[in-house]
Amino acid sequence: MTVKPGENTEKQHPKRTRKMGKNTLSVHGGDNRARAHQAIPMPIVQTATYAFADTADLIDFMQQKSWGDGIHGREEYGRYGNPTVKAVEGKVAALEGAEDAVLFSSGMAAITSLLLSSLPTGAHLVMTDDCYRRTRQFCLSFLKRLGIETTIVATGDYDALEAAIEPKRTRFIISESPTNPYLRCVDLELIAEIAKRHKVQTIIDSTFGTPVNQLPLSYGIDYVIHSATKYLGGHHDLLAGVVAGRKSRISALRDARGVLGGIVDPQSAYLLERGLKTLGLRVSQQNETALKVAQFLETHPDVERVWYPGLPSHPDHAIAQKQMIGFGGVVSFEVRGDLQSTSRFIDAMDIPYIAPSLGGVDSLIEQPALMSYFEKTTEERLEVGIKDNLVRFAIGVEDAVDLIADLDQALKALHP
C-alpha cells in the first residue's frame, strides 16, 4: 500500500512545493515500507559492526559501496552508518525538501563537522552576530587556531554582510533564522542572492524555524542545520544534529562523519524518528500558543519589550511573514526590573521548568544572563546584547490559557 497525498489545507506558502501536508509528511516522509518484521516504527538496529556471509559477500559490498534503502541497505561498521539512523535521515530530508540529510550526535557536531571538513587553512567566514554563542565560539576560537578567520556582521545589515566577503577567500556565510535569543529573521532569499553573486556557500541554522515553519533550501540556501535535540526530537530526551542539502555535498559530509566520528547512536535515532512523527502537530500548537503569549506580554505593564517575529513590533516581522508559515515557539521578553527581580519572576512561575534548551513538549524558561552568561558582568553581557532583565520562554504544548495565567501571577513577583 502506498501513501496517497491528501488535500493540503494548511496555509499555502509561495516556496513550498511538496505535495503532502505537514502532518502527513512528518509521519510518512522518507519512509520505506519494506522493514524488518513489518514493523511500523523503524526498529532499533543495536549493533556496532555488521557481518558478511562469506568473502564473496564482502567483495560484492566493497565493489558496490552503496548506502541502499532502509533495512535492506548494507552497512559495514557503526561509525559509517546504521539503518535506524538512515531512516531518520530520509525523513528529515523529506521534511526539508532536500536531496539528502546526514545525522550527527549533536547540533554542534553537525556544524563543526561541516566546517572542519569544508574549510582549508587561510579560509574566511562571514557570520551574523546573533548566531548561537557556541557556534561563534567555535569559529572565533577553534577555527582561528587553524588559520581560518571569521568576520561578524550585524544581523540584518546586508550591505555590511556583502562588504565583508573577501574574493577567493570567503567560503561560507553563516546565520540562524530565527536567531537566539532575539528571534531575528534574516532574508533567506537575499542572503542566497548575495552568496551566489560572490560564489560563496550558505549555511542556515533553522533550529528555531523547523521545517514546518520554513524551508531555507527552497530559497537557494546550500545547507540547513538543526539541533535535532530541540523541536525535531521534541521531548527533551535525546541529543542529535542534522545537516540537509544537495546529495553530492551531503554524501561528502557523510564520509567526513566517518572520519570525525560524530555518529548518533541508534537509540537516539529511534527516539528522534518517533519525535518527528508528531513534529507538525507539536509545532502548530507551539506557534499558536506562543503568539497568544507574546500578544499578552506586549500589553502587560510590567514588560518592557517582547521579541517575537509574529508581532508587528518585531524588527523582522515583514521578513518573517514573507518566508515563514508560523513564527515558532520561543518568546523572549524584557521585564521591568533588574537581575534580582527578574530572577524572582522566573522563580514564581509554576508551569515551566528552569532549564536550557527549547522545542520540547514541556515549557522551559531561563534568564540568559544567568543560564548562558553567568561568568560575565552586567557590562560584559551588555556588550554582547544580553540584558539582565531578558527572559527566554520556550513554549511547550500546554494550554495557552494556563501559561498566560501563570505569567500573569508571576509578574506580580516583580513588586514584592
N, C-alpha and C positions, 0 to 999 in steps of 0.2 A: 504494500500500500504506500502510495506517495502522498506527501502533504500538499494539498491544494491551497494556494494563496487565497485568502478570503478578501472581502472588500475592506480596504483600509479607511477607517472612519476618523483617524486621528487628523489633527491639523496638518495640512499638506505643506511641505517645505520646498522652496524652489530648487534646492540642491539635492533633495532626497530622491533617489532613483530606484530603490529596491521595491519589489512587488509585495512583500509581506508586511503586515503591521508590526509594530514594535514588540508586542507581546508574543505574537506567533514566532517572530524571529528570535526572541530571547529563548523560547522553548526549543525550537527546531532548527535554528540556523546552524549550518555546518554539520548537522547530524549525519551519521552513516548508520543505516538501519541494520546492517549485517554485523551484529555484535555477538560476542561470546555468550552462549546460553540464552540468546534472545533477550538479554537484559535491557530494560528501558533506560535506566541510568547507565552511563559509561562505567564499567567495572573498574575497581582499583587494581591495576596490574603492579603488584608489590614485588618488584624484583630489581636487582642491581645489574644483572647480566642475563644474557639470553643464550640458549644452547642451539647448536646446529646438529642436524640429524647425522651428517657424515661430512667428509671433506668436500664431496661434490656440492653439497648444500652450501657450505662455506664459500667455495669458489663462485658459485652462482650468485650469492649475495654480494660478494665483493665486485663482481662484474656489473651487476645491476645497480647497486648502491642507490636505490630509490626509497623514498620515505613511505610510499604506499598510502592506503586509506584505512584509518581507524584500526580495529583489532587485527586486520589482516596484514597490516604493514609490518614488514620485518624490521626488527631492531637488533642491535649488536651489543650495546653497552649503555647502562643507565644514564651516563653523562651526555650521551649523544641523542637520546630520545626515549620516549615512553608512550605507549598507546593512550593512556589516560591523559597525559599532558598534550598529546597531539590532538585529541578530541576537543580539548578546551581551546587550543589554538585555532582550530577550524571554526568554532562558534564565535570567537572574538573577531576573526577576520570577516565572517558573515555580517556581524553587527556593525562593523566599521565600514563595510563596503570595500574591504581591502582584498588584494590578491592572496595575502598570506599574513600570518602573525607568528611571533615566537615568544614563548613564555619564559619568565625568569623567576628567581627565588624571591625577589622584592622589586619594588619600583626603582630603587636606587641601583640595583643590579642591572636593571634594564637600561637606564640612561648611561651608567658608567661603562657598560659593555659596548653599547652603541658608539660612544665617543672614543673609547680606547681602541676599538677595532677599526675606526674610520680615520683617525687623525694622525698625520705624520708629525715628526718634530718640526717646529717652526710654524705650524698652522695657527690660525686665528679664528676666534668665535665672536659672534655678537649676541648678547643676551639682554633681555629686558629686565628691569630692576626689581620687579615684583615676583620673580621666579622663586620656587621653593628654596629655602635657605641652604639645605644640604646640597642641592644641585649647584648653587652659586659657590658653596664652599669647595666642592669637588673641582669645579672649573678654575677658581681663583687660587687654590692652594695646590691640589694634587697635579692637575694638568700643567700648572706653571712650572713645576719641577721637571716636567718633560719637555720644556721649551715651547709650550703651547700657551698663547696669550688670549685673554678674554676682555672684551670691551663691554661695559654695562651701559645701557641707554635707558632713558625714562620710558616707561610703558605708555604707549600712545603717541610718542614723538617719532613719527615715521620719517621725517626729514633727517633727524639725528641717527636713526637706525640705518638709513641708506648711506649717510655720510660716513658711518663707522666701518663700512665694508671696505676691505683692502683688496684691490685687484690681485688675483692669482694666489692669495694667501688665506682669505676668509673661506672657511669650508661650510659653516653652519650658522643659521640664525635660529636661536632657541628662545621659546617663550612658553608660558602657560596661558590658558584661556578656558574659563575664568581663573584668575590668579588667587594666591593665598597670601594674606587673609582678606584683601580688599575687593575681591571678585572683579578685578579689572578684566575687560574683554578686548583682545586685540582683533584688528580687522584681518581675518584669515586670508581673504582674497587679495588684499593689498600687500600683505607680507609675502604671499606666494608670487605676486607680480614683481615685487622688488627683487626677490631672490632669483627668479628666472632671468630677469634683466642682467643680473650680475653673475649668473651661473653659480649660484650658491644653493645649498640644500637647506631644507627647513625641518625643524622638529617642534612639535606642539605637544606639551603635556596637557592632556584632556581629562585628567582625573576628575576635576570638579565638573566638567561638562557631561561626561559619559556619552556613549554612542546613542543613547536615547535622545539626548538634547542637542547634540551637534555632531557633524561628520567632517572633521578637518580635511581628510583626504579628498573630499569632493570639491574643495576649494583650491586644490593644487598643492597642498602641503605634502611633503615627502614622507615623513614619519609621524605617526601619532603614538604617544606613550601613555600608559596608565599605571598608576599604583593600583593593582588589582585587589590589594588589601582593602580598599575603600568601597566604592559603590559596586564594583563588579562582583566581589565576594559578598559584601552586604551584611555580614553577621559578626564582624569583629573576631573571627576565629581562624584566620589564615594570613600568611604573608605571601605575596606574589606580585609580579610586574609583567607587563607585556608591551611589545612593540609591534605595530602593524604598518604595512606599506606594500610596495611593489614586490613581486615574488623574487626577482633576482637579488634585490637588496636584502630581503629577509632571509633568503637562503644563505647568503654570505654571513649574515649576523648569527644564524643558527650554527654555522660552522665555528664561528668565533666563540659562541657559548660553550661548545665542546672543549675549547682550549681554556677559557677563562673560568669555567666551572660553575656558573650561576644557575644551575638547573633547579627547577622546583620539584619537590617530592610528589609522588603520585597521590598521597593522602590529601595534600593541599589542593592538588589539581582536581580531585574528585569533589571536594567541598566547593571549589570555585565554579565548577560546572553546575552544581546544584544551585549556587547563588545566582548564576547568570540566568537561570530559567525564570526567576522572578524579577529580573532587573527592570523590565518595562513597568510592571505593576508598582514596584517599590519607588522608582524614580518619579513616576507620575504622581504618587501620593506625596512624596517629598517636595516636588515642585509646587503642588497646590498648597501644602501646609506652610512652606517657607514663605511664599508670597503673602499669605494671610498674617504670618508672624511679623514680617517686615513692615507691612502696612500698619499693623497695630503699634509696633515700636516707633515708627516715624511720627505718630501723633501723640506719643507719651511725653509728658512734660519733663520726665527725668532722663530722657535720652537725647543726647546732643546731635548725633548723626547716625544714620543707618546706611550700610553699604550692601546693596543687593541689586543686581543688574535688572531685575524685574520692576524696579521703581523708576519713575521718570527723573528723580533726583540724582540717580547714579550717573557718573560722567560718561559711561559707555552704554547707556540704555539703548540708544539708537542702533549701535553695532550689535548688541545682544538680540534686539528684535529682528535684525536682518538675518542672523546666522544661527539662532537658537530656537528650538521649539518650546522648551521650558527653561527656567532660569536657575535650576539647581536647588539643592537642599541645605546650603550653608548661608547663614545670615550673620554678618559682622556688624557690630554697632558700638558706639561710644556712649557710656553713661555719664551723667553729670556727677563727677566725683573724682577722687584721686585713687592711688594704688590700693589703699586700705579699704576705702568704701566700696570700690569695685569688687574686691575680694569678699566683702560682706554680702553683696548682692549675689555673687556666684554661690556662696555657701548657703544662702537662703533658698536656692532652687531645689525643688523636691524631685522632679522627674528626671532630668538629665544627669548622667554621671560626669564628674570632673575627670576628664581624660583627654589625651591627644587623639588624633585620627578623626575620621568622619566617614559618612556614607553607609553606616550600618542601620539596622532596624531600631537600635536604641539611640536616643538622642544623647549627644555629648556636648559639654560646654567647657570652655577654657578661657583663661586670661593670658594671652600670648606673652605679655611682659614677664610672667612667672613661669609659664609652661615651656616656652621656647627660648626666652632671653633672660633667664633668671640671673645669670652671672654678670650681666651688664647693668650699668647705672641708668637712671632715667634719661640722662643726657645722651648716653651711648645708644639707648634704644630709640630715641627720637631721631638720631642720625640715620637710622635705617627705616624710619617711618612707623615705629611701633610705640603707641601711646600707652601710658599706664592704665588708662580707663577703657582700653579696647577689649571687647569681648567677641569671641568667635563661637557661634551657636550652630552646631551640626545637627540638623533636624533628622529625627528618625521617622518611624511610621505611626507614632502616637497620634491621637486625635488633636486637631488644631485647637479646638476649644480648651482642651486641658493644658496644652503648652502655653497658650495665651494667658490663661488664669494663673498658671504658675509664675510666669514672667511678671504679671501684674502684682502678685503678692510679694515677690522677691524684690522688686524695685522699691518697695516700701522700706527695705533694709538700708537704703541709702540715707534714710533720715531716722537714726536711732533715737 
